[in-house]
Amino acid sequence: MEYRRLGHSGLQVSLLSFGSWLTFGNQISDELAEELMIEAYDQGVNFFDNAEGYAEGKSEIVMGNILKKMAWDRTSYIVSSKVFFGCGPKGPNQIGLSRKHIFEACHAALKRLQLDYLDLYFCHRPDKNAPMEEIVWSMNQLIQQGKILYWGTSQWSAQEIMAAHMVAKEYRLIGPTMEQPHYNMFHRDRVEEEYKLIYKTVGLGTTIWSPLASGTLTDKYLKEISTGTRMDLPGEEWLKTRSLTQEKLDKIRGLNNIALELNTSLAKLAVAWCIQNKNVSTAILGASKVIQLKETLSSIDLLPMMTADVNQSIEKILQNKPKETKY
């Protein structure tokens, strides 16, 4: 396993991490969740990602039970949660980024995860109804109380992230350390172009999610539409609608040919493509089978093969390289 600093912070995160979105407390059994976490930890993964909204809080309960059972050294791993969507009733103060919900959600996450503190705490979405000053002050207070160590954002624009840093600078508070953006071969603009300046100005770290584009950047959809995947979960039909267009399937076949030429799998190629980007602090892997996780965890081995020629061949297929902005 390799490790990278989370932005300009001193915290080192494993280049590949493990997340529970759509699986823990929902798609897979608690026993399988335990097997997956053990496999990840044994392979050097030190960051486990979660959120209050994953399976309405059940995901954090499952992860918390596993962490308690395994009794790993607390200094050896990093755990996150996210606040915005709530994990139950959606009353006016039970979602969003008000100080009330941020504090109550943090305390509830700690209880579900059975932890004394969260290493990383994300604002899961921007909240137009909450003043930026309130959000930054709330996160800073949680840090001062020892409930969280670093705070960040997820799916925020560069403008919103910089607005938070401006507030932090004005009041001498701690600004966001990291962003959790959607990033893969099909979804590139924000990570590669929009955030380009703030990697340098504020040292933004990134914990990217969906490197396999919800499983489409694997070989399981090449012949026929698979069943029993996350796309078949109730409420997640949007994944199939967005992910399985004919144009994407044609590109997936082309990318798979490149993987075969490299004597590897499309899944490993897709993950390696993401983590070759030096602005990616860690790529969050998801899995519903141990064999899947073992495969993607070995993607680091493919990094030396990601040559200029290989990347050029990939770009010819994707045809979606973000247009460079001149500053």
NORHUGI-V676845 format. One record per pair of residues at least 12 apart in sequence whose C-alpha atoms are under 10 Angstrom apart, sorted by sequence separation. I is the first residue (numbers start at 1). J is the second residue. If there is no record, write none. Layout:
[[I	J] [I	J]]
//
This chain:
[[2	14] [3	15] [4	16] [83	95] [84	96] [85	97] [106	118] [123	135] [139	151] [152	164] [163	175] [164	176] [165	177] [179	191] [231	243] [254	266] [255	267] [271	283] [285	297] [1	14] [2	15] [3	16] [20	33] [50	63] [83	96] [84	97] [139	152] [162	175] [231	244] [253	266] [256	269] [271	284] [1	15] [2	16] [49	63] [83	97] [84	98] [161	175] [162	176] [215	229] [252	266] [255	269] [256	270] [271	285] [1	16] [48	63] [64	79] [86	101] [106	121] [136	151] [161	176] [191	206] [214	229] [215	230] [216	231] [225	240] [255	270] [20	36] [63	79] [85	101] [86	102] [123	139] [136	152] [161	177] [179	195] [214	230] [215	231] [20	37] [84	101] [122	139] [161	178] [191	208] [214	231] [18	36] [19	37] [83	101] [84	102] [86	104] [87	105] [121	139] [161	179] [18	37] [83	102] [86	105] [102	121] [225	244] [60	80] [82	102] [83	103] [85	105] [60	81] [83	104] [84	105] [87	108] [102	123] [121	142] [158	179] [178	199] [18	40] [83	105] [87	109] [121	143] [157	179] [17	40] [18	41] [82	105] [83	106] [151	174] [152	175] [153	176] [156	179] [183	206] [187	210] [216	239] [221	244] [16	40] [17	41] [81	105] [82	106] [118	142] [119	143] [150	174] [151	175] [152	176] [153	177] [154	178] [155	179] [156	180] [157	181] [178	202] [182	206] [183	207] [184	208] [187	211] [215	239] [216	240] [272	296] [275	299] [276	300] [81	106] [117	142] [118	143] [150	175] [151	176] [152	177] [153	178] [154	179] [155	180] [156	181] [177	202] [178	203] [179	204] [180	205] [181	206] [182	207] [183	208] [184	209] [185	210] [186	211] [214	239] [267	292] [271	296] [272	297] [275	300] [24	50] [33	59] [37	63] [83	109] [97	123] [117	143] [121	147] [150	176] [151	177] [152	178] [153	179] [154	180] [155	181] [176	202] [177	203] [178	204] [179	205] [180	206] [181	207] [182	208] [183	209] [184	210] [185	211] [186	212] [187	213] [213	239] [214	240] [217	243] [223	249] [270	296] [271	297] [272	298] [273	299] [276	302] [16	43] [17	44] [18	45] [54	81] [82	109] [96	123] [97	124] [119	146] [120	147] [121	148] [126	153] [136	163] [137	164] [150	177] [151	178] [152	179] [153	180] [154	181] [155	182] [175	202] [176	203] [177	204] [178	205] [179	206] [180	207] [181	208] [182	209] [183	210] [184	211] [185	212] [186	213] [216	243] [222	249] [268	295] [269	296] [271	298] [272	299] [273	300] [276	303] [16	44] [17	45] [18	46] [19	47] [20	48] [21	49] [26	54] [27	55] [34	62] [38	66] [52	80] [53	81] [54	82] [81	109] [96	124] [97	125] [117	145] [118	146] [119	147] [120	148] [121	149] [122	150] [123	151] [124	152] [125	153] [126	154] [132	160] [136	164] [140	168] [150	178] [151	179] [152	180] [153	181] [154	182] [176	204] [177	205] [178	206] [179	207] [180	208] [181	209] [182	210] [183	211] [184	212] [185	213] [214	242] [215	243] [216	244] [221	249] [222	250] [267	295] [268	296] [271	299] [272	300] [275	303] [276	304] [14	43] [15	44] [16	45] [17	46] [18	47] [19	48] [20	49] [21	50] [25	54] [26	55] [30	59] [33	62] [34	63] [37	66] [38	67] [46	75] [47	76] [48	77] [49	78] [50	79] [51	80] [52	81] [53	82] [56	85] [57	86] [58	87] [80	109] [81	110] [96	125] [97	126] [98	127] [117	146] [118	147] [119	148] [120	149] [121	150] [122	151] [123	152] [124	153] [125	154] [126	155] [127	156] [132	161] [135	164] [136	165] [176	205] [177	206] [178	207] [179	208] [180	209] [181	210] [182	211] [183	212] [184	213] [213	242] [214	243] [267	296] [268	297] [270	299] [271	300] [272	301] [273	302] [274	303] [14	44] [15	45] [16	46] [17	47] [18	48] [19	49] [20	50] [21	51] [24	54] [25	55] [26	56] [33	63] [37	67] [46	76] [47	77] [48	78] [49	79] [50	80] [51	81] [52	82] [53	83] [56	86] [57	87] [96	126] [97	127] [116	146] [117	147] [118	148] [119	149] [120	150] [121	151] [122	152] [123	153] [124	154] [125	155] [126	156] [133	163] [136	166] [137	167] [144	174] [183	213] [184	214] [213	243] [214	244] [222	252] [223	253] [265	295] [266	296] [268	298] [269	299] [272	302] [273	303] [276	306] [14	45] [15	46] [16	47] [17	48] [18	49] [19	50] [20	51] [23	54] [24	55] [25	56] [30	61] [31	62] [34	65] [35	66] [41	72] [45	76] [46	77] [47	78] [48	79] [49	80] [50	81] [51	82] [52	83] [53	84] [54	85] [56	87] [57	88] [96	127] [97	128] [98	129] [99	130] [116	147] [117	148] [118	149] [119	150] [120	151] [121	152] [122	153] [123	154] [124	155] [125	156] [126	157] [132	163] [133	164] [136	167] [137	168] [143	174] [182	213] [186	217] [217	248] [221	252] [222	253] [264	295] [265	296] [268	299] [269	300] [271	302] [272	303] [13	45] [14	46] [15	47] [16	48] [17	49] [18	50] [19	51] [21	53] [22	54] [23	55] [25	57] [26	58] [30	62] [34	66] [38	70] [44	76] [45	77] [46	78] [47	79] [48	80] [49	81] [50	82] [51	83] [52	84] [53	85] [54	86] [55	87] [56	88] [81	113] [95	127] [96	128] [97	129] [98	130] [99	131] [115	147] [116	148] [117	149] [118	150] [119	151] [120	152] [121	153] [122	154] [123	155] [124	156] [125	157] [132	164] [135	167] [136	168] [140	172] [141	173] [158	190] [185	217] [216	248] [217	249] [221	253] [267	299] [268	300] [271	303] [272	304] [13	46] [14	47] [21	54] [22	55] [24	57] [25	58] [26	59] [29	62] [30	63] [33	66] [34	67] [37	70] [44	77] [45	78] [46	79] [47	80] [48	81] [49	82] [51	84] [52	85] [53	86] [54	87] [55	88] [56	89] [80	113] [96	129] [97	130] [98	131] [102	135] [106	139] [118	151] [121	154] [123	156] [127	160] [132	165] [133	166] [134	167] [140	173] [141	174] [157	190] [158	191] [184	217] [216	249] [219	252] [268	301] [269	302] [272	305] [273	306] [12	46] [13	47] [14	48] [20	54] [21	55] [24	58] [25	59] [51	85] [52	86] [53	87] [79	113] [96	130] [97	131] [98	132] [126	160] [132	166] [133	167] [137	171] [139	173] [140	174] [156	190] [161	195] [217	251] [218	252] [219	253] [222	256] [265	299] [268	302] [269	303] [272	306] [12	47] [20	55] [24	59] [25	60] [30	65] [31	66] [34	69] [41	76] [51	86] [52	87] [53	88] [97	132] [99	134] [103	138] [107	142] [126	161] [132	167] [133	168] [136	171] [139	174] [140	175] [155	190] [158	193] [159	194] [217	252] [218	253] [264	299] [268	303] [23	59] [24	60] [25	61] [30	66] [34	70] [41	77] [51	87] [52	88] [79	115] [98	134] [99	135] [102	138] [103	139] [106	142] [132	168] [137	173] [139	175] [140	176] [158	194] [159	195] [162	198] [216	252] [217	253] [219	255] [269	305] [22	59] [24	61] [25	62] [80	117] [81	118] [97	134] [98	135] [99	136] [101	138] [102	139] [110	147] [133	170] [136	173] [137	174] [139	176] [157	194] [158	195] [161	198] [165	202] [218	255] [219	256] [269	306] [273	310] [21	59] [24	62] [25	63] [79	117] [80	118] [81	119] [82	120] [83	121] [84	122] [85	123] [97	135] [99	137] [100	138] [103	141] [110	148] [133	171] [136	174] [137	175] [157	195] [158	196] [217	255] [218	256] [264	302] [273	311] [20	59] [24	63] [79	118] [80	119] [81	120] [82	121] [83	122] [84	123] [85	124] [99	138] [103	142] [136	175] [158	197] [159	198] [162	201] [217	256] [19	59] [20	60] [78	118] [79	119] [80	120] [81	121] [82	122] [83	123] [84	124] [85	125] [98	138] [99	139] [102	142] [107	147] [136	176] [158	198] [162	202] [262	302] [3	44] [74	115] [78	119] [79	120] [80	121] [81	122] [82	123] [83	124] [84	125] [97	138] [106	147] [161	202] [273	314] [1	43] [2	44] [3	45] [20	62] [53	95] [77	119] [78	120] [79	121] [80	122] [81	123] [82	124] [83	125] [84	126] [99	141] [106	148] [1	44] [2	45] [3	46] [20	63] [81	124] [82	125] [84	127] [161	204] [262	305] [1	45] [19	63] [103	147] [262	306] [1	46] [64	109] [68	113] [64	110] [67	113] [68	114] [219	265] [220	266] [64	111] [65	112] [66	113] [67	114] [68	115] [218	265] [219	266] [220	267] [60	108] [61	109] [64	112] [65	113] [66	114] [67	115] [217	265] [218	266] [219	267] [262	310] [60	109] [61	110] [63	112] [64	113] [65	114] [217	266] [218	267] [60	110] [61	111] [62	112] [63	113] [64	114] [216	266] [217	267] [218	268] [57	108] [60	111] [61	112] [62	113] [63	114] [64	115] [216	267] [217	268] [218	269] [259	310] [57	109] [60	112] [61	113] [152	204] [154	206] [215	267] [217	269] [218	270] [258	310] [52	105] [59	112] [60	113] [61	114] [123	176] [152	205] [153	206] [154	207] [217	270] [51	105] [52	106] [58	112] [59	113] [60	114] [122	176] [152	206] [154	208] [212	266] [213	267] [217	271] [57	112] [58	113] [121	176] [122	177] [124	179] [125	180] [152	207] [154	209] [212	267] [258	313] [259	314] [52	108] [57	113] [121	177] [122	178] [123	179] [124	180] [211	267] [212	268] [258	314] [52	109] [120	177] [121	178] [122	179] [123	180] [186	243] [211	268] [212	269] [213	270] [230	287] [51	109] [120	178] [122	180] [212	270] [230	288] [255	313] [50	109] [211	270] [212	271] [229	288] [254	313] [255	314] [258	317] [19	79] [52	112] [211	271] [254	314] [255	315] [17	78] [19	80] [210	271] [211	272] [255	316] [186	248] [211	273] [212	274] [254	316] [255	317] [14	77] [50	113] [211	274] [251	314] [254	317] [255	318] [13	77] [14	78] [211	275] [253	317] [254	318] [13	78] [186	251] [251	316] [252	317] [12	78] [208	274] [251	317] [252	318] [11	78] [81	148] [208	275] [250	317] [251	318] [80	148] [250	318] [251	319] [82	151] [50	120] [51	121] [80	150] [81	151] [82	152] [83	153] [248	318] [49	120] [50	121] [51	122] [53	124] [80	151] [82	153] [83	154] [208	279] [215	286] [47	119] [48	120] [49	121] [50	122] [51	123] [52	124] [82	154] [206	278] [207	279] [208	280] [211	283] [212	284] [214	286] [215	287] [47	120] [51	124] [206	279] [207	280] [208	281] [209	282] [210	283] [211	284] [212	285] [205	279] [206	280] [207	281] [208	282] [209	283] [210	284] [211	285] [212	286] [204	279] [205	280] [206	281] [207	282] [208	283] [209	284] [210	285] [211	286] [203	279] [204	280] [205	281] [206	282] [207	283] [208	284] [209	285] [210	286] [204	281] [205	282] [206	283] [207	284] [208	285] [209	286] [200	279] [199	279] [196	279] [195	279] [212	296] [185	270] [192	277] [184	270] [185	271] [188	274] [191	277] [184	271] [192	279] [185	273] [191	279] [192	280] [184	273] [185	274] [191	280] [184	274] [183	274] [184	275] [183	280] [181	280] [184	283] [180	280] [183	283] [180	281] [179	281] [180	282] [178	281] [180	283] [180	284] [11	119] [193	321] [194	322] [196	324] [185	314] [192	321] [193	322] [196	325] [185	315] [192	322] [193	323] [194	324] [197	327] [189	320] [191	322] [192	323] [193	324] [194	325] [186	318] [188	320] [189	321] [190	322] [192	324] [193	325] [185	318] [186	319] [187	320] [188	321] [189	322] [186	320] [187	321] [188	322] [189	323] [185	320] [186	321] [187	322] [189	324] [185	321] [11	149] [11	150] [9	150] [6	150] [49	207] [47	207] [49	209] [9	177] [8	177] [9	178] [7	177] [8	178] [6	177] [7	178] [6	178] [7	179] [6	179] [21	209] [21	210] [17	207] [19	209] [8	199] [16	207] [17	208] [18	209] [19	210] [7	199] [8	200] [15	207] [16	208] [17	209] [7	200] [8	201] [8	202] [9	203] [13	207] [7	202] [8	203] [9	204] [7	203] [8	204] [9	205] [6	203] [7	204] [8	205] [6	204] [7	205] [6	205] [7	206] [5	205] [6	206] [7	207] [4	205] [5	206] [6	207] [27	228] [27	229] [27	230] [26	230] [27	232] [27	233] [23	230] [26	233] [22	230] [21	230] [22	231] [23	233] [22	233] [22	236] [47	282] [49	284] [47	283] [48	284] [49	285] [47	284] [48	285] [49	286] [40	285] [36	286] [40	290] [36	287] [39	290] [43	294] [36	288] [38	290] [39	291] [45	297] [36	289] [37	290] [40	293] [44	297] [33	287] [35	289] [36	290] [39	293] [40	294] [43	297] [16	271] [33	288] [35	290] [36	291] [39	294] [43	298] [16	272] [32	288] [33	289] [36	292] [37	293] [32	289] [33	290] [36	293] [40	297] [32	290] [36	294] [39	297] [16	275] [28	287] [29	288] [15	275] [28	288] [27	288] [28	289] [24	286] [21	284] [23	286] [24	287] [17	281] [18	282] [19	283] [20	284] [21	285] [22	286] [23	287] [24	288] [15	280] [16	281] [17	282] [18	283] [19	284] [20	285] [21	286] [22	287] [23	288] [15	281] [16	282] [17	283] [18	284] [19	285] [20	286] [21	287] [22	288] [14	281] [15	282] [16	283] [17	284] [18	285] [19	286] [20	287] [13	281] [14	282] [15	283] [16	284] [17	285] [18	286] [19	287] [20	288] [12	281] [13	282] [14	283] [15	284] [16	285] [17	286] [18	287] [12	282] [13	283] [14	284] [7	279] [6	279] [7	280] [4	278] [6	280] [7	281] [4	279] [5	280] [6	281] [18	293] [4	280] [5	281] [6	282] [4	281] [5	282] [3	281] [4	282] [3	282] [18	297] [2	282] [16	296] [17	297] [16	297] [15	297] [16	298] [16	299] [16	300] [15	300] [1	297] [1	298] [2	300] [1	300] [1	301]]
//
